[in-house]
Amino acid sequence: MDAPTPAEPRAPSPARMSKTPSWIMLGFVLGALSVWVWRNQEKPAPPPPPVERPAPRPVVRTTPLLTKIEAVFAQWGRYAVWANDTTEVALWQEETGAFSDCYEVLRVGETLYFRSITRLTRPVIKRGVESQSPLQFTGIGDATGR
């Protein structure tokens, strides 16, 4: 008689099979799916290029410094008409082409104090002042030339 032949090897039963390869495969599939979804997402637009701003312009003064009115008044102040030791003057401005900067001048002894005002409140003197004067002077009563 023949010797019994060994039985062909059988696959192990599903209960005895290792479950590790299926978890690895599941992790790989989920990872690949995540990468695919992540790469296909809409990418945000790149930020706009920085806007070049022009260099700031130097500030052009429309109102003079007090030192300017002090210097001009020191030269032309002899035409001022004083009332209670105050007078008003308007300074010629090249930028505006008019007597646009107005000041009230207070005289205390030999000292003069200048205060800028929005407009002249006294009548402007029309006579007795040189036509080239950079100041417009105000007066009271019959000194106005009216």
C-alpha positions in Angstrom: 0.0 0.0 0.0 0.9 3.3 -0.6 1.9 5.6 2.1 -0.6 8.2 2.9 0.2 11.4 1.0 0.4 14.5 2.9 -2.6 16.6 2.4 -2.2 19.7 0.4 -1.6 22.7 2.5 -4.8 24.5 3.4 -5.3 28.2 3.8 -5.8 29.1 7.4 -9.3 29.9 8.5 -10.3 33.5 8.5 -10.5 33.6 12.3 -6.8 32.6 12.5 -5.6 35.1 9.8 -3.7 38.2 10.8 -5.6 41.5 10.5 -2.5 43.7 10.3 -2.2 43.8 6.5 -5.8 45.0 6.1 -5.2 47.9 8.6 -2.1 48.9 6.8 -3.9 48.9 3.4 -6.8 51.0 4.9 -4.3 53.5 6.3 -2.5 53.7 3.0 -5.8 54.3 1.1 -7.0 56.9 3.5 -3.6 58.7 3.4 -3.5 58.7 -0.4 -7.1 60.0 -0.5 -6.3 62.8 2.0 -3.3 63.9 -0.1 -5.3 63.9 -3.3 -8.1 66.0 -1.7 -5.6 68.4 -0.2 -3.8 69.0 -3.5 -7.0 69.5 -5.4 -8.4 72.1 -3.0 -8.7 75.6 -4.4 -5.5 77.5 -3.5 -5.9 81.0 -2.2 -4.9 83.8 -4.6 -1.4 85.1 -4.1 -1.3 88.5 -2.3 -1.3 91.5 -4.6 2.1 93.0 -5.3 3.0 95.9 -3.0 1.9 99.3 -4.2 4.7 101.7 -4.7 3.8 104.9 -3.0 5.4 108.1 -4.2 7.7 109.9 -1.9 5.9 112.5 0.2 6.1 116.0 -1.1 7.7 118.7 1.0 5.1 120.7 2.9 4.5 124.1 1.4 3.6 126.6 4.1 0.6 128.7 3.3 0.9 130.6 6.5 4.1 132.5 7.3 6.2 131.9 10.3 5.9 134.6 13.0 9.5 135.6 12.3 8.5 136.7 8.8 5.7 139.0 10.0 8.0 140.3 12.7 10.7 141.1 10.2 8.3 142.7 7.7 6.6 144.7 10.4 9.9 146.0 11.7 10.6 147.5 8.3 7.1 148.7 7.3 5.5 149.2 10.8 5.9 153.0 10.6 2.7 153.1 8.6 0.6 151.4 11.3 -2.3 153.3 12.8 -2.6 152.4 16.5 -5.8 152.4 18.6 -5.4 151.5 22.3 -1.9 150.1 21.4 -3.3 147.6 18.9 -3.4 147.5 15.1 -4.2 145.0 12.4 -2.2 144.1 9.3 -2.5 141.7 6.4 0.7 140.2 4.9 1.0 139.6 1.1 1.4 136.0 0.2 3.0 135.0 -3.1 1.2 131.6 -3.1 -2.2 133.1 -3.0 -1.4 136.4 -4.7 -3.3 138.4 -2.1 -3.0 139.9 1.4 -4.2 136.6 2.9 -2.4 136.3 6.3 -3.9 138.6 8.9 -2.4 139.6 12.3 -3.3 141.7 15.3 -0.4 143.5 16.7 -0.3 144.5 20.4 2.2 147.2 21.5 3.4 147.0 25.1 6.1 149.6 25.6 8.7 148.8 23.0 7.7 145.2 22.6 5.3 144.0 19.9 3.2 140.9 20.2 1.7 139.3 17.0 -1.5 137.1 17.0 -2.8 135.6 13.8 -6.5 136.3 13.0 -8.8 134.9 10.4 -9.7 138.3 8.8 -9.2 142.0 9.3 -12.0 143.6 11.5 -11.0 147.2 10.9 -11.1 149.2 7.6 -8.0 149.1 5.4 -6.0 152.3 5.0 -6.2 153.5 1.3 -3.7 156.4 1.4 -0.4 157.3 3.0 1.1 153.9 2.5 3.6 153.1 -0.2 2.2 151.0 -3.0 5.0 148.5 -2.8 4.3 147.6 0.9 4.0 143.9 1.6 1.6 144.8 4.4 -2.0 146.2 4.3 -2.7 148.4 7.3 -5.9 149.1 9.0 -7.0 152.3 10.7 -9.9 154.0 12.5 -11.9 157.1 11.8 -10.7 159.4 9.0 -7.3 157.6 8.6 -9.1 155.0 6.4 -9.1 157.2 3.4 -12.8 156.9 2.8 
